[in-house]
């Protein structure tokens, strides 16, 4: 029986390390300054962690839409995703 294992490329490793570091940073931030649920443009009470999760989901959808709808390089979607996460974290 042959198993095909996933080969880690540098961009993939950077992606997962970055996500892990952001989650660790959110943990430290929560321990230092506990969050209070608030309502923003998402129209539901959200905490910092909820807004971060929504931001990451939105980033995934932005990248999937970019791949599916354009022929442009995927790296061009990164600034859009960063802006999306900042907007959700600040005003979401």
Backbone atoms as SQL, in Angstrom:
CREATE TABLE atoms (id INTEGER PRIMARY KEY, chain TEXT, resi INTEGER, resn TEXT, atom TEXT, x REAL, y REAL, z REAL);
INSERT INTO atoms VALUES
  (1, 'A', 1, 'UNK', 'N', 0.853, -1.174, 0.000),
  (2, 'A', 1, 'UNK', 'CA', 0.000, 0.000, 0.000),
  (3, 'A', 1, 'UNK', 'C', 0.901, 1.240, 0.000),
  (4, 'A', 2, 'UNK', 'N', 0.585, 2.192, -0.851),
  (5, 'A', 2, 'UNK', 'CA', 1.382, 3.408, -0.991),
  (6, 'A', 2, 'UNK', 'C', 0.627, 4.592, -0.416),
  (7, 'A', 3, 'UNK', 'N', 1.309, 5.364, 0.405),
  (8, 'A', 3, 'UNK', 'CA', 0.716, 6.573, 0.967),
  (9, 'A', 3, 'UNK', 'C', 1.406, 7.790, 0.373),
  (10, 'A', 4, 'UNK', 'N', 0.632, 8.743, -0.088),
  (11, 'A', 4, 'UNK', 'CA', 1.177, 10.002, -0.565),
  (12, 'A', 4, 'UNK', 'C', 1.065, 11.014, 0.563),
  (13, 'A', 5, 'UNK', 'N', 2.198, 11.420, 1.090),
  (14, 'A', 5, 'UNK', 'CA', 2.225, 12.358, 2.200),
  (15, 'A', 5, 'UNK', 'C', 2.274, 13.774, 1.669),
  (16, 'A', 6, 'UNK', 'N', 1.771, 14.675, 2.460),
  (17, 'A', 6, 'UNK', 'CA', 1.804, 16.081, 2.076),
  (18, 'A', 6, 'UNK', 'C', 3.229, 16.597, 2.196),
  (19, 'A', 7, 'UNK', 'N', 3.694, 17.255, 1.173),
  (20, 'A', 7, 'UNK', 'CA', 5.013, 17.865, 1.207),
  (21, 'A', 7, 'UNK', 'C', 4.855, 19.322, 1.586),
  (22, 'A', 8, 'UNK', 'N', 5.568, 19.737, 2.613),
  (23, 'A', 8, 'UNK', 'CA', 5.477, 21.099, 3.092),
  (24, 'A', 8, 'UNK', 'C', 6.365, 22.001, 2.255),
  (25, 'A', 9, 'UNK', 'N', 5.744, 22.995, 1.670),
  (26, 'A', 9, 'UNK', 'CA', 6.514, 24.003, 0.964),
  (27, 'A', 9, 'UNK', 'C', 6.757, 25.160, 1.921),
  (28, 'A', 10, 'UNK', 'N', 7.667, 26.018, 1.591),
  (29, 'A', 10, 'UNK', 'CA', 7.967, 27.161, 2.462),
  (30, 'A', 10, 'UNK', 'C', 6.739, 28.062, 2.654),
  (31, 'A', 11, 'UNK', 'N', 5.988, 28.425, 1.588),
  (32, 'A', 11, 'UNK', 'CA', 4.804, 29.263, 1.822),
  (33, 'A', 11, 'UNK', 'C', 3.755, 28.583, 2.715),
  (34, 'A', 12, 'UNK', 'N', 3.600, 27.266, 2.592),
  (35, 'A', 12, 'UNK', 'CA', 2.641, 26.554, 3.437),
  (36, 'A', 12, 'UNK', 'C', 3.084, 26.592, 4.894),
  (37, 'A', 13, 'UNK', 'N', 4.348, 26.343, 5.136),
  (38, 'A', 13, 'UNK', 'CA', 4.870, 26.377, 6.497),
  (39, 'A', 13, 'UNK', 'C', 4.746, 27.773, 7.093),
  (40, 'A', 14, 'UNK', 'N', 5.055, 28.799, 6.304),
  (41, 'A', 14, 'UNK', 'CA', 4.929, 30.180, 6.777),
  (42, 'A', 14, 'UNK', 'C', 3.483, 30.484, 7.138),
  (43, 'A', 15, 'UNK', 'N', 2.551, 30.026, 6.309),
  (44, 'A', 15, 'UNK', 'CA', 1.128, 30.253, 6.561),
  (45, 'A', 15, 'UNK', 'C', 0.715, 29.657, 7.910),
  (46, 'A', 16, 'UNK', 'N', 1.028, 28.379, 8.137),
  (47, 'A', 16, 'UNK', 'CA', 0.593, 27.729, 9.368),
  (48, 'A', 16, 'UNK', 'C', 1.317, 28.274, 10.598),
  (49, 'A', 17, 'UNK', 'N', 2.584, 28.616, 10.470),
  (50, 'A', 17, 'UNK', 'CA', 3.306, 29.218, 11.593),
  (51, 'A', 17, 'UNK', 'C', 2.711, 30.587, 11.920),
  (52, 'A', 18, 'UNK', 'N', 2.369, 31.358, 10.902),
  (53, 'A', 18, 'UNK', 'CA', 1.768, 32.679, 11.117),
  (54, 'A', 18, 'UNK', 'C', 0.426, 32.556, 11.830),
  (55, 'A', 19, 'UNK', 'N', -0.409, 31.627, 11.406),
  (56, 'A', 19, 'UNK', 'CA', -1.706, 31.421, 12.074),
  (57, 'A', 19, 'UNK', 'C', -1.488, 31.020, 13.533),
  (58, 'A', 20, 'UNK', 'N', -0.549, 30.105, 13.782),
  (59, 'A', 20, 'UNK', 'CA', -0.270, 29.671, 15.153),
  (60, 'A', 20, 'UNK', 'C', 0.222, 30.841, 16.007),
  (61, 'A', 21, 'UNK', 'N', 1.085, 31.680, 15.455),
  (62, 'A', 21, 'UNK', 'CA', 1.573, 32.835, 16.196),
  (63, 'A', 21, 'UNK', 'C', 0.458, 33.845, 16.471),
  (64, 'A', 22, 'UNK', 'N', -0.451, 34.022, 15.513),
  (65, 'A', 22, 'UNK', 'CA', -1.568, 34.946, 15.740),
  (66, 'A', 22, 'UNK', 'C', -2.492, 34.416, 16.829),
  (67, 'A', 23, 'UNK', 'N', -2.742, 33.118, 16.850),
  (68, 'A', 23, 'UNK', 'CA', -3.583, 32.531, 17.900),
  (69, 'A', 23, 'UNK', 'C', -2.895, 32.670, 19.261),
  (70, 'A', 24, 'UNK', 'N', -1.585, 32.435, 19.304),
  (71, 'A', 24, 'UNK', 'CA', -0.847, 32.611, 20.559),
  (72, 'A', 24, 'UNK', 'C', -0.899, 34.069, 21.006),
  (73, 'A', 25, 'UNK', 'N', -0.758, 34.990, 20.066),
  (74, 'A', 25, 'UNK', 'CA', -0.861, 36.405, 20.397),
  (75, 'A', 25, 'UNK', 'C', -2.241, 36.768, 20.931),
  (76, 'A', 26, 'UNK', 'N', -3.276, 36.190, 20.333),
  (77, 'A', 26, 'UNK', 'CA', -4.635, 36.450, 20.818),
  (78, 'A', 26, 'UNK', 'C', -4.810, 35.911, 22.242),
  (79, 'A', 27, 'UNK', 'N', -4.197, 34.753, 22.548),
  (80, 'A', 27, 'UNK', 'CA', -4.267, 34.196, 23.896),
  (81, 'A', 27, 'UNK', 'C', -3.613, 35.137, 24.900),
  (82, 'A', 28, 'UNK', 'N', -2.430, 35.619, 24.578),
  (83, 'A', 28, 'UNK', 'CA', -1.725, 36.547, 25.483),
  (84, 'A', 28, 'UNK', 'C', -2.546, 37.818, 25.657),
  (85, 'A', 29, 'UNK', 'N', -3.074, 38.350, 24.565),
  (86, 'A', 29, 'UNK', 'CA', -3.890, 39.564, 24.629),
  (87, 'A', 29, 'UNK', 'C', -5.107, 39.349, 25.525),
  (88, 'A', 30, 'UNK', 'N', -5.744, 38.182, 25.413),
  (89, 'A', 30, 'UNK', 'CA', -6.916, 37.883, 26.227),
  (90, 'A', 30, 'UNK', 'C', -6.545, 37.762, 27.708),
  (91, 'A', 31, 'UNK', 'N', -5.395, 37.178, 27.994),
  (92, 'A', 31, 'UNK', 'CA', -4.975, 37.042, 29.389),
  (93, 'A', 31, 'UNK', 'C', -4.609, 38.391, 29.998),
  (94, 'A', 32, 'UNK', 'N', -4.003, 39.251, 29.216),
  (95, 'A', 32, 'UNK', 'CA', -3.601, 40.571, 29.705),
  (96, 'A', 32, 'UNK', 'C', -4.805, 41.502, 29.819),
  (97, 'A', 33, 'UNK', 'N', -5.686, 41.455, 28.829),
  (98, 'A', 33, 'UNK', 'CA', -6.833, 42.356, 28.784),
  (99, 'A', 33, 'UNK', 'C', -8.072, 41.580, 28.336),
  (100, 'A', 34, 'UNK', 'N', -8.839, 41.021, 29.300),
  (101, 'A', 34, 'UNK', 'CA', -10.028, 40.242, 28.922),
  (102, 'A', 34, 'UNK', 'C', -10.997, 41.066, 28.073),
  (103, 'A', 35, 'UNK', 'N', -11.582, 40.399, 27.109),
  (104, 'A', 35, 'UNK', 'CA', -12.466, 41.083, 26.166),
  (105, 'A', 35, 'UNK', 'C', -13.891, 41.189, 26.699),
  (106, 'A', 36, 'UNK', 'N', -14.598, 42.156, 26.166),
  (107, 'A', 36, 'UNK', 'CA', -16.017, 42.355, 26.467),
  (108, 'A', 36, 'UNK', 'C', -16.762, 42.250, 25.146),
  (109, 'A', 37, 'UNK', 'N', -17.825, 41.477, 25.124),
  (110, 'A', 37, 'UNK', 'CA', -18.607, 41.338, 23.893),
  (111, 'A', 37, 'UNK', 'C', -19.206, 42.689, 23.516),
  (112, 'A', 38, 'UNK', 'N', -19.153, 43.004, 22.229),
  (113, 'A', 38, 'UNK', 'CA', -19.733, 44.263, 21.740),
  (114, 'A', 38, 'UNK', 'C', -20.337, 44.031, 20.370),
  (115, 'A', 39, 'UNK', 'N', -21.173, 44.965, 19.975),
  (116, 'A', 39, 'UNK', 'CA', -21.825, 44.879, 18.676),
  (117, 'A', 39, 'UNK', 'C', -21.166, 45.860, 17.722),
  (118, 'A', 40, 'UNK', 'N', -20.843, 45.371, 16.556),
  (119, 'A', 40, 'UNK', 'CA', -20.271, 46.216, 15.521),
  (120, 'A', 40, 'UNK', 'C', -21.092, 46.085, 14.264),
  (121, 'A', 41, 'UNK', 'N', -20.468, 46.212, 13.102),
  (122, 'A', 41, 'UNK', 'CA', -21.221, 46.094, 11.854),
  (123, 'A', 41, 'UNK', 'C', -21.673, 44.664, 11.575),
  (124, 'A', 42, 'UNK', 'N', -21.148, 43.684, 12.324),
  (125, 'A', 42, 'UNK', 'CA', -21.613, 42.298, 12.158),
  (126, 'A', 42, 'UNK', 'C', -22.999, 42.087, 12.769),
  (127, 'A', 43, 'UNK', 'N', -23.453, 43.022, 13.573),
  (128, 'A', 43, 'UNK', 'CA', -24.808, 43.054, 14.156),
  (129, 'A', 43, 'UNK', 'C', -25.097, 41.925, 15.140),
  (130, 'A', 44, 'UNK', 'N', -24.062, 41.298, 15.645),
  (131, 'A', 44, 'UNK', 'CA', -24.216, 40.314, 16.722),
  (132, 'A', 44, 'UNK', 'C', -23.135, 40.613, 17.757),
  (133, 'A', 45, 'UNK', 'N', -23.402, 40.321, 19.018),
  (134, 'A', 45, 'UNK', 'CA', -22.360, 40.537, 20.021),
  (135, 'A', 45, 'UNK', 'C', -21.169, 39.613, 19.741),
  (136, 'A', 46, 'UNK', 'N', -19.986, 40.196, 19.624),
  (137, 'A', 46, 'UNK', 'CA', -18.799, 39.405, 19.323),
  (138, 'A', 46, 'UNK', 'C', -17.669, 39.774, 20.279),
  (139, 'A', 47, 'UNK', 'N', -16.815, 38.803, 20.527),
  (140, 'A', 47, 'UNK', 'CA', -15.598, 39.042, 21.293),
  (141, 'A', 47, 'UNK', 'C', -14.444, 39.158, 20.308),
  (142, 'A', 48, 'UNK', 'N', -13.270, 39.479, 20.826),
  (143, 'A', 48, 'UNK', 'CA', -12.086, 39.561, 19.973),
  (144, 'A', 48, 'UNK', 'C', -11.843, 38.252, 19.234),
  (145, 'A', 49, 'UNK', 'N', -11.961, 37.144, 19.949),
  (146, 'A', 49, 'UNK', 'CA', -11.731, 35.836, 19.336),
  (147, 'A', 49, 'UNK', 'C', -12.725, 35.535, 18.231),
  (148, 'A', 50, 'UNK', 'N', -13.983, 35.898, 18.433),
  (149, 'A', 50, 'UNK', 'CA', -15.001, 35.690, 17.409),
  (150, 'A', 50, 'UNK', 'C', -14.701, 36.518, 16.174),
  (151, 'A', 51, 'UNK', 'N', -14.335, 37.771, 16.378),
  (152, 'A', 51, 'UNK', 'CA', -14.004, 38.635, 15.239),
  (153, 'A', 51, 'UNK', 'C', -12.769, 38.134, 14.506),
  (154, 'A', 52, 'UNK', 'N', -11.794, 37.612, 15.244),
  (155, 'A', 52, 'UNK', 'CA', -10.596, 37.048, 14.622),
  (156, 'A', 52, 'UNK', 'C', -10.961, 35.842, 13.762),
  (157, 'A', 53, 'UNK', 'N', -11.808, 34.973, 14.291),
  (158, 'A', 53, 'UNK', 'CA', -12.252, 33.793, 13.544),
  (159, 'A', 53, 'UNK', 'C', -13.012, 34.198, 12.286),
  (160, 'A', 54, 'UNK', 'N', -13.915, 35.152, 12.401),
  (161, 'A', 54, 'UNK', 'CA', -14.665, 35.638, 11.239),
  (162, 'A', 54, 'UNK', 'C', -13.710, 36.254, 10.219),
  (163, 'A', 55, 'UNK', 'N', -12.711, 36.974, 10.713),
  (164, 'A', 55, 'UNK', 'CA', -11.714, 37.556, 9.818),
  (165, 'A', 55, 'UNK', 'C', -10.939, 36.482, 9.058),
  (166, 'A', 56, 'UNK', 'N', -10.540, 35.410, 9.750),
  (167, 'A', 56, 'UNK', 'CA', -9.836, 34.319, 9.081),
  (168, 'A', 56, 'UNK', 'C', -10.725, 33.604, 8.070),
  (169, 'A', 57, 'UNK', 'N', -11.992, 33.402, 8.423),
  (170, 'A', 57, 'UNK', 'CA', -12.920, 32.788, 7.460),
  (171, 'A', 57, 'UNK', 'C', -13.073, 33.660, 6.226),
  (172, 'A', 58, 'UNK', 'N', -13.226, 34.965, 6.454),
  (173, 'A', 58, 'UNK', 'CA', -13.339, 35.882, 5.324),
  (174, 'A', 58, 'UNK', 'C', -12.099, 35.854, 4.453),
  (175, 'A', 59, 'UNK', 'N', -10.935, 35.749, 5.078),
  (176, 'A', 59, 'UNK', 'CA', -9.686, 35.663, 4.330),
  (177, 'A', 59, 'UNK', 'C', -9.665, 34.416, 3.459),
  (178, 'A', 60, 'UNK', 'N', -10.123, 33.302, 4.005),
  (179, 'A', 60, 'UNK', 'CA', -10.176, 32.057, 3.215),
  (180, 'A', 60, 'UNK', 'C', -11.102, 32.235, 2.016),
  (181, 'A', 61, 'UNK', 'N', -12.252, 32.850, 2.229),
  (182, 'A', 61, 'UNK', 'CA', -13.197, 33.050, 1.123),
  (183, 'A', 61, 'UNK', 'C', -12.659, 34.035, 0.086),
  (184, 'A', 62, 'UNK', 'N', -11.950, 35.053, 0.540),
  (185, 'A', 62, 'UNK', 'CA', -11.337, 35.999, -0.402),
  (186, 'A', 62, 'UNK', 'C', -10.342, 35.270, -1.290),
  (187, 'A', 63, 'UNK', 'N', -9.518, 34.424, -0.687),
  (188, 'A', 63, 'UNK', 'CA', -8.524, 33.696, -1.470),
  (189, 'A', 63, 'UNK', 'C', -9.172, 32.680, -2.413),
  (190, 'A', 64, 'UNK', 'N', -10.209, 31.993, -1.939),
  (191, 'A', 64, 'UNK', 'CA', -10.902, 31.039, -2.819),
  (192, 'A', 64, 'UNK', 'C', -11.569, 31.757, -3.995),
  (193, 'A', 65, 'UNK', 'N', -12.191, 32.894, -3.714),
  (194, 'A', 65, 'UNK', 'CA', -12.808, 33.666, -4.794),
  (195, 'A', 65, 'UNK', 'C', -11.742, 34.171, -5.759),
  (196, 'A', 66, 'UNK', 'N', -10.613, 34.590, -5.240),
  (197, 'A', 66, 'UNK', 'CA', -9.527, 35.076, -6.076),
  (198, 'A', 66, 'UNK', 'C', -9.051, 33.972, -7.026),
  (199, 'A', 67, 'UNK', 'N', -8.878, 32.773, -6.472),
  (200, 'A', 67, 'UNK', 'CA', -8.436, 31.642, -7.298),
  (201, 'A', 67, 'UNK', 'C', -9.489, 31.297, -8.344),
  (202, 'A', 68, 'UNK', 'N', -10.759, 31.310, -7.944),
  (203, 'A', 68, 'UNK', 'CA', -11.827, 30.894, -8.843),
  (204, 'A', 68, 'UNK', 'C', -12.233, 31.915, -9.885),
  (205, 'A', 69, 'UNK', 'N', -12.042, 33.194, -9.581),
  (206, 'A', 69, 'UNK', 'CA', -12.578, 34.230, -10.459),
  (207, 'A', 69, 'UNK', 'C', -11.534, 35.023, -11.242),
  (208, 'A', 70, 'UNK', 'N', -10.265, 34.894, -10.874),
  (209, 'A', 70, 'UNK', 'CA', -9.233, 35.657, -11.585),
  (210, 'A', 70, 'UNK', 'C', -8.091, 34.743, -12.001),
  (211, 'A', 71, 'UNK', 'N', -7.293, 35.244, -12.909),
  (212, 'A', 71, 'UNK', 'CA', -6.071, 34.547, -13.304),
  (213, 'A', 71, 'UNK', 'C', -4.841, 35.238, -12.715),
  (214, 'A', 72, 'UNK', 'N', -5.062, 36.213, -11.864),
  (215, 'A', 72, 'UNK', 'CA', -3.960, 36.975, -11.294),
  (216, 'A', 72, 'UNK', 'C', -3.247, 36.160, -10.226),
  (217, 'A', 73, 'UNK', 'N', -2.046, 36.593, -9.914),
  (218, 'A', 73, 'UNK', 'CA', -1.242, 35.947, -8.891),
  (219, 'A', 73, 'UNK', 'C', -1.962, 36.019, -7.546),
  (220, 'A', 74, 'UNK', 'N', -1.926, 34.932, -6.798),
  (221, 'A', 74, 'UNK', 'CA', -2.626, 34.858, -5.522),
  (222, 'A', 74, 'UNK', 'C', -2.064, 35.827, -4.482),
  (223, 'A', 75, 'UNK', 'N', -0.795, 36.203, -4.619),
  (224, 'A', 75, 'UNK', 'CA', -0.189, 37.129, -3.663),
  (225, 'A', 75, 'UNK', 'C', -0.871, 38.489, -3.691),
  (226, 'A', 76, 'UNK', 'N', -1.547, 38.839, -4.785),
  (227, 'A', 76, 'UNK', 'CA', -2.255, 40.117, -4.839),
  (228, 'A', 76, 'UNK', 'C', -3.482, 40.136, -3.920),
  (229, 'A', 77, 'UNK', 'N', -3.969, 38.977, -3.535),
  (230, 'A', 77, 'UNK', 'CA', -5.122, 38.909, -2.634),
  (231, 'A', 77, 'UNK', 'C', -4.723, 39.138, -1.181),
  (232, 'A', 78, 'UNK', 'N', -3.445, 39.004, -0.876),
  (233, 'A', 78, 'UNK', 'CA', -3.000, 39.146, 0.511),
  (234, 'A', 78, 'UNK', 'C', -3.304, 40.513, 1.116),
  (235, 'A', 79, 'UNK', 'N', -3.013, 41.635, 0.444),
  (236, 'A', 79, 'UNK', 'CA', -3.358, 42.933, 1.058),
  (237, 'A', 79, 'UNK', 'C', -4.854, 43.107, 1.292),
  (238, 'A', 80, 'UNK', 'N', -5.656, 42.585, 0.391),
  (239, 'A', 80, 'UNK', 'CA', -7.118, 42.664, 0.570),
  (240, 'A', 80, 'UNK', 'C', -7.518, 41.896, 1.819),
  (241, 'A', 81, 'UNK', 'N', -6.927, 40.729, 2.008),
  (242, 'A', 81, 'UNK', 'CA', -7.235, 39.908, 3.180),
  (243, 'A', 81, 'UNK', 'C', -6.797, 40.584, 4.472),
  (244, 'A', 82, 'UNK', 'N', -5.630, 41.198, 4.463),
  (245, 'A', 82, 'UNK', 'CA', -5.141, 41.886, 5.659),
  (246, 'A', 82, 'UNK', 'C', -6.062, 43.049, 6.002),
  (247, 'A', 83, 'UNK', 'N', -6.466, 43.805, 5.004),
  (248, 'A', 83, 'UNK', 'CA', -7.402, 44.915, 5.237),
  (249, 'A', 83, 'UNK', 'C', -8.715, 44.382, 5.802),
  (250, 'A', 84, 'UNK', 'N', -9.205, 43.270, 5.271),
  (251, 'A', 84, 'UNK', 'CA', -10.450, 42.667, 5.760),
  (252, 'A', 84, 'UNK', 'C', -10.327, 42.306, 7.246),
  (253, 'A', 85, 'UNK', 'N', -9.243, 41.648, 7.633),
  (254, 'A', 85, 'UNK', 'CA', -9.070, 41.246, 9.031),
  (255, 'A', 85, 'UNK', 'C', -8.984, 42.475, 9.934),
  (256, 'A', 86, 'UNK', 'N', -8.268, 43.500, 9.501),
  (257, 'A', 86, 'UNK', 'CA', -8.162, 44.725, 10.302),
  (258, 'A', 86, 'UNK', 'C', -9.535, 45.368, 10.477),
  (259, 'A', 87, 'UNK', 'N', -10.328, 45.440, 9.413),
  (260, 'A', 87, 'UNK', 'CA', -11.658, 46.037, 9.500),
  (261, 'A', 87, 'UNK', 'C', -12.545, 45.240, 10.454),
  (262, 'A', 88, 'UNK', 'N', -12.536, 43.914, 10.324),
  (263, 'A', 88, 'UNK', 'CA', -13.381, 43.092, 11.204),
  (264, 'A', 88, 'UNK', 'C', -12.928, 43.195, 12.646),
  (265, 'A', 89, 'UNK', 'N', -11.620, 43.184, 12.875),
  (266, 'A', 89, 'UNK', 'CA', -11.141, 43.265, 14.256),
  (267, 'A', 89, 'UNK', 'C', -11.435, 44.622, 14.878),
  (268, 'A', 90, 'UNK', 'N', -11.393, 45.671, 14.098),
  (269, 'A', 90, 'UNK', 'CA', -11.599, 47.017, 14.651),
  (270, 'A', 90, 'UNK', 'C', -13.082, 47.387, 14.775),
  (271, 'A', 91, 'UNK', 'N', -13.835, 47.171, 13.703),
  (272, 'A', 91, 'UNK', 'CA', -15.220, 47.652, 13.664),
  (273, 'A', 91, 'UNK', 'C', -16.264, 46.536, 13.601),
  (274, 'A', 92, 'UNK', 'N', -15.841, 45.290, 13.554),
  (275, 'A', 92, 'UNK', 'CA', -16.785, 44.182, 13.425),
  (276, 'A', 92, 'UNK', 'C', -17.470, 43.908, 14.690);
